[in-house]
Amino acid sequence: MAKENPLKVMPLVEGRTAKTAMTLTTDQFNDCWPALAHESWLCRDAFHRFRSEGQRQIAANAIGKEPTRESNIAAYSAYADFIQHLHGTYMALFDLEVYHKHIPAPPKDSKKLALIHDNFIRNEADRRQEPKAKVPVPQEFGKNLRDIRNRTNHVDHKRTDPKAAGQITLHEFYWKYHHPFVEVLYLQIASGYLDRHAAGGKWDAIEGFSMIAGNAAQRLPSLLS
């Protein structure tokens, strides 16, 4: 029988709410590692898609062609997905810090919780920089990253007209924050240390789905072209 862990923590999954907490058993906590590793995998995959799209655009420019509308949308989507999963990974790491009592349990007030999450992201971007080459992290970095994540995760007018909502555009976000702040956050994920922690965990529900892909390819070829 799984041993109950009495510590109340926020769930290590997307869709957490400030008003909901859960008690994880030891087994449930261990099962969170593959989920966290999968989130980091999605982050890496999105970044690789973004780079690949950039390389295609460079190749097109080299022969005098303008990027297609599909390519432009793919580049935006890949980077927005990257930010979404970067944020999701670090929010799960925040939960782990709470679980291990390295930081206090967060309040139930949603606005206060959002500020704590923003500060956590900002502090991570600061402490992961090289000490001799640190660049001060802007105060609004965490909120801006959260705004990008929310716009990607929800169908909202802010996605297509962020300025009207008083939010930063993805273009502005990239030039203002990607180097060095987003980069240092991503390097932690790209190192693969989360994969090593998740080795031997339960991946059946994720990896077992792959058989469906072949089935779908046979039954629905027109949708895959």
ABEGO torsion letter per residue (X at the ends): XBBBBABBBBBBBBGBBAABBBBBBAAAAAAAAAAAAAAAAAAAAAAAAAAAAAAAAAAAAAAGBBBBAAAAAAAAAAAAAAAAAAAAAAAAAAAAAAAAGABBBBBABAAAAAAAAAAAAAAAAAAABBAAABBBBBAAAAAAAAAAAAAAABBBAAAABAAAAGBBBAAAAAAAAAOAAAAAAAAAAAAGAAAAAABGBBAAAAAAAAAAAAAAAAABAAAAX
